[in-house]
Every structure is written in structure tokens, then in C-alpha cells.
Amino acid sequence: MKRLLSQLEAERKKLNQLGIESLEQGIPLAENKAVQAQSRKIDQLIVRLNKKNAGRGQHQR
């Protein structure tokens, strides 16, 4: 779980940097393929994290 949280934080930092660079270049975030790909990667990590948390809740009953 901690590894997944660390990975999520690292990927969020990458997304923030990509977003800053995109805006500095005048490229809208929605049109930047790298930003969109990084955002999807974060979405996938969040889904994995939520599944792990949901599984833990069921086992604790």
C-alpha cells in the first residue's frame, strides 16, 4: 500500500510538471497528449488503490 501511495505521489509530481510546461508553451492541457496520458496513468493508480482499500474493508468484517 505504501509503495502504491509513493508511486501515486511521484506520478502526480510528473503530471504537475507536464502541466506547467504545457501552459508555459501555450498548449491547453486538454490538447496535450502527454498530460492526458499521465492523467490516465494516475487514474489507473487511484483505481488500484481504491480496490485495495475496498478489499481491506471487506476482510476486516
KAVENZI-V420518 format. One line per field, one symbol per residue. ss: DSSP state (2 for helix, 1 for strand, 0 for the rest). phi: phi as a letter, one per 40 degrees, with the letter a starting at -180 (. if undefined). psi: psi as a letter, one per 20 degrees, with the letter a starting at -180 (. if undefined). A space follows every 50 residues. Layout:
# KAVENZI-V420518
ss = ???
phi = ???
psi = ???
This chain:
# KAVENZI-V420518
ss = 02222222222222222222222200002220222222222222222222 22222222200
phi = .ccccccccccccccdcccccccccgcddcccccccccccccdccccccc ccccccccccc
psi = ghgggggggghhggggghgggghhijpqhiiohgggghghggghhggggh gggghhhhii.
